[in-house]
Amino acid sequence: MKKYLAEMVGTMVLVLMGCGSAIFNGGCGSPAQVLMVAMAFGLSVVAMAYTIGGISGCHINPAITLGCMLSGRMKSNEGLMYMLFQVIGAFIGSGILYLLTSNIDMAYATTTGANACAAGVSTIGGLLAEIVFTCVFVFVVLGTTDAKKGAGNFAGLAIGLSLVLVHIVCIPITGTSVNPARSIAPAVFQGGEALSQLWLFIVGPFIGAALSALIWKMVGDLKQND
């Protein structure tokens, strides 16, 4: 049970800090704001990786959990429990942000940090972006945490920095999800258009995670044969 609670707390911190950075710093309208939000998400992962990594592995993302399931690193029943507690943690983080924005008199660009396709980005374009960037991110996770070929104690740093990189590129497209839990909770609190587009931020990351597991299996097998 401790590993599930660790996933819940870790996801709560990710949403609280990542989405909170967008809420309280005026959104992502400028390059400086994009970088700030990207760093907030990435540093949250680094912090949690070295805090709960030894307990649960610090997935704090259903897409990462799916990648681990498909690559044979964890059983499906355990993976589904991870996903459940990740979503619960995301709701706790979003709930805290909702309480803060409801009781602080400031003009916010967003009150939830929910994802949405930017103006001019089609549904297909947004879906493709989420698939591609989730694939890249989860591929890094699978590679750096591999028992034989991974980065060891540096895995958390590599994963956090890769999330920063993904956010820098993808924020102007979709706000960057690459994490269904991170998208579900803010969308529920915001409602409206955020809920209507939510499927994109669930389907896209899961497809990307599945592709990353396939690619890593191919790359890993090649390395073993070399």
Secondary structure per residue as TSV (DSSP state, phi and psi in degrees):
chain	resnum	aa	ss	phi	psi
A	1	M	-	360.0	-30.2
A	2	K	H	-60.8	-37.8
A	3	K	H	-68.2	-33.1
A	4	Y	H	-69.7	-41.8
A	5	L	H	-64.5	-36.3
A	6	A	H	-63.2	-40.5
A	7	E	H	-64.7	-37.7
A	8	M	H	-64.3	-48.4
A	9	V	H	-64.9	-43.0
A	10	G	H	-62.5	-41.6
A	11	T	H	-68.8	-36.5
A	12	M	H	-59.1	-44.8
A	13	V	H	-64.4	-42.0
A	14	L	H	-58.9	-47.7
A	15	V	H	-68.5	-43.2
A	16	L	H	-60.6	-46.4
A	17	M	H	-80.9	-44.5
A	18	G	H	-68.3	-57.1
A	19	C	H	-67.5	-34.3
A	20	G	H	-61.3	-36.2
A	21	S	H	-63.9	-35.4
A	22	A	H	-72.0	-39.6
A	23	I	H	-66.6	-50.2
A	24	F	H	-89.0	-3.0
A	25	N	T	-118.5	22.0
A	26	G	T	83.5	20.8
A	27	G	-	85.9	-148.3
A	28	C	S	-131.7	44.6
A	29	G	-	-80.3	-19.9
A	30	S	S	-123.5	161.1
A	31	P	H	-55.7	-38.3
A	32	A	H	-64.3	-39.4
A	33	Q	H	-69.5	-38.1
A	34	V	H	-59.5	-48.0
A	35	L	H	-63.6	-39.0
A	36	M	H	-62.8	-46.7
A	37	V	H	-67.8	-40.9
A	38	A	H	-59.0	-44.2
A	39	M	H	-65.6	-37.3
A	40	A	H	-63.3	-44.7
A	41	F	H	-65.5	-46.2
A	42	G	H	-64.2	-44.7
A	43	L	H	-67.5	-31.2
A	44	S	H	-62.6	-41.4
A	45	V	H	-66.2	-42.8
A	46	V	H	-60.3	-47.8
A	47	A	H	-60.3	-45.9
A	48	M	H	-71.8	-32.4
A	49	A	H	-59.8	-40.9
A	50	Y	H	-87.8	-2.6
A	51	T	H	-100.6	-48.8
A	52	I	H	-115.2	1.8
A	53	G	H	-56.8	-37.6
A	54	G	H	-74.8	-11.0
A	55	I	H	-96.6	-51.7
A	56	S	H	-121.5	-9.3
A	57	G	-	91.8	-8.9
A	58	C	-	52.9	63.2
A	59	H	-	-74.6	-52.5
A	60	I	-	39.7	35.6
A	61	N	S	-166.6	116.3
A	62	P	H	-58.1	-28.5
A	63	A	H	-66.9	-40.8
A	64	I	H	-64.7	-42.7
A	65	T	H	-60.8	-42.3
A	66	L	H	-62.3	-42.3
A	67	G	H	-59.5	-40.1
A	68	C	H	-68.7	-37.6
A	69	M	H	-64.3	-46.5
A	70	L	H	-71.8	-23.0
A	71	S	T	-91.7	5.9
A	72	G	T	80.9	17.5
A	73	R	S	-89.6	-15.0
A	74	M	S	-153.3	153.9
A	75	K	-	-77.0	155.2
A	76	S	H	-64.5	-38.8
A	77	N	H	-65.7	-37.8
A	78	E	H	-68.0	-41.4
A	79	G	H	-62.1	-40.8
A	80	L	H	-65.8	-35.1
A	81	M	H	-67.8	-38.8
A	82	Y	H	-56.5	-48.3
A	83	M	H	-61.4	-41.6
A	84	L	H	-59.5	-48.8
A	85	F	H	-72.4	-27.2
A	86	Q	H	-64.7	-43.1
A	87	V	H	-66.4	-40.3
A	88	I	H	-60.0	-45.1
A	89	G	H	-61.0	-39.7
A	90	A	H	-63.1	-38.7
A	91	F	H	-67.2	-35.9
A	92	I	H	-64.8	-46.1
A	93	G	H	-61.0	-44.6
A	94	S	H	-66.7	-35.5
A	95	G	H	-64.4	-40.2
A	96	I	H	-63.1	-43.6
A	97	L	H	-63.9	-38.8
A	98	Y	H	-62.9	-42.3
A	99	L	H	-64.5	-40.1
A	100	L	H	-64.9	-47.8
A	101	T	H	-69.2	-22.6
A	102	S	H	-79.8	-15.5
A	103	N	H	-123.6	10.5
A	104	I	S	-124.2	126.7
A	105	D	-	-86.9	88.9
A	106	M	-	-138.9	158.2
A	107	A	-	-92.1	112.8
A	108	Y	-	-103.7	142.8
A	109	A	S	-71.0	-30.4
A	110	T	-	-150.8	149.8
A	111	T	S	-107.2	-0.9
A	112	T	S	-132.6	-26.3
A	113	G	-	79.8	21.2
A	114	A	-	-68.3	152.0
A	115	N	-	-82.5	153.0
A	116	A	-	-165.2	147.7
A	117	C	-	-66.5	135.1
A	118	A	-	-68.7	163.3
A	119	A	T	-58.2	131.4
A	120	G	T	90.3	-7.9
A	121	V	-	-96.2	119.6
A	122	S	-	-74.3	166.0
A	123	T	H	-58.9	-42.8
A	124	I	H	-63.6	-41.4
A	125	G	H	-62.5	-43.4
A	126	G	H	-65.2	-41.0
A	127	L	H	-63.7	-44.5
A	128	L	H	-62.5	-40.4
A	129	A	H	-61.7	-44.8
A	130	E	H	-66.3	-37.0
A	131	I	H	-64.6	-50.2
A	132	V	H	-64.2	-48.9
A	133	F	H	-75.9	-28.7
A	134	T	H	-68.5	-40.2
A	135	C	H	-58.4	-46.7
A	136	V	H	-62.1	-47.0
A	137	F	H	-63.8	-49.3
A	138	V	H	-68.6	-31.0
A	139	F	H	-60.3	-43.1
A	140	V	H	-62.3	-43.4
A	141	V	H	-60.0	-48.6
A	142	L	H	-63.7	-39.2
A	143	G	H	-70.5	-46.5
A	144	T	H	-73.9	-21.2
A	145	T	T	-102.1	4.9
A	146	D	-	-61.9	135.6
A	147	A	T	-60.0	-34.7
A	148	K	T	-102.2	-31.7
A	149	K	T	-113.6	3.4
A	150	G	S	-77.0	-175.9
A	151	A	-	-96.3	4.7
A	152	G	G	61.7	-130.5
A	153	N	G	-68.2	-13.1
A	154	F	G	-90.0	-1.7
A	155	A	H	-59.4	-44.0
A	156	G	H	-59.9	-39.9
A	157	L	H	-67.0	-44.5
A	158	A	H	-62.8	-40.6
A	159	I	H	-67.1	-44.4
A	160	G	H	-62.1	-42.3
A	161	L	H	-67.5	-36.1
A	162	S	H	-66.8	-32.8
A	163	L	H	-69.3	-36.7
A	164	V	H	-59.2	-48.0
A	165	L	H	-59.5	-46.6
A	166	V	H	-60.3	-42.3
A	167	H	H	-65.6	-40.4
A	168	I	H	-56.7	-40.1
A	169	V	H	-82.5	-39.1
A	170	C	H	-93.6	-20.7
A	171	I	H	-53.5	-44.7
A	172	P	H	-66.5	-11.7
A	173	I	H	-95.4	-55.2
A	174	T	H	-129.7	-0.1
A	175	G	S	86.0	-8.6
A	176	T	-	66.0	110.2
A	177	S	-	-100.7	-74.6
A	178	V	S	47.9	20.7
A	179	N	-	-160.9	101.0
A	180	P	H	-56.0	-39.8
A	181	A	H	-62.3	-41.0
A	182	R	H	-63.0	-25.8
A	183	S	H	-93.1	-34.5
A	184	I	H	-62.8	-52.7
A	185	A	H	-63.4	-50.4
A	186	P	H	-60.0	-35.3
A	187	A	H	-65.7	-38.8
A	188	V	H	-64.8	-40.9
A	189	F	H	-69.3	-34.1
A	190	Q	H	-83.9	-40.0
A	191	G	-	70.7	-164.5
A	192	G	T	57.0	-129.4
A	193	E	H	-61.4	-34.4
A	194	A	H	-61.6	-40.8
A	195	L	H	-70.3	-35.9
A	196	S	H	-67.6	-27.4
A	197	Q	T	-97.6	-0.8
A	198	L	T	-58.0	-36.5
A	199	W	T	-55.5	-35.6
A	200	L	H	-61.4	-36.8
A	201	F	H	-89.4	3.7
A	202	I	H	-105.9	-51.0
A	203	V	H	-65.2	-47.3
A	204	G	H	-57.1	-54.0
A	205	P	H	-60.9	-36.6
A	206	F	H	-68.3	-39.7
A	207	I	H	-64.1	-44.9
A	208	G	H	-59.7	-40.5
A	209	A	H	-64.7	-41.5
A	210	A	H	-62.7	-41.4
A	211	L	H	-64.6	-39.6
A	212	S	H	-65.4	-38.3
A	213	A	H	-63.5	-40.4
A	214	L	H	-65.4	-45.2
A	215	I	H	-64.6	-43.3
A	216	W	H	-64.7	-37.3
A	217	K	H	-61.6	-41.2
A	218	M	H	-66.6	-45.7
A	219	V	H	-67.5	-42.0
A	220	G	H	-62.8	-42.8
A	221	D	H	-63.9	-38.7
A	222	L	H	-63.3	-41.4
A	223	K	H	-63.1	-40.0
A	224	Q	H	-67.2	-30.0
A	225	N	H	-83.8	-20.1
A	226	D	-	-73.1	360.0
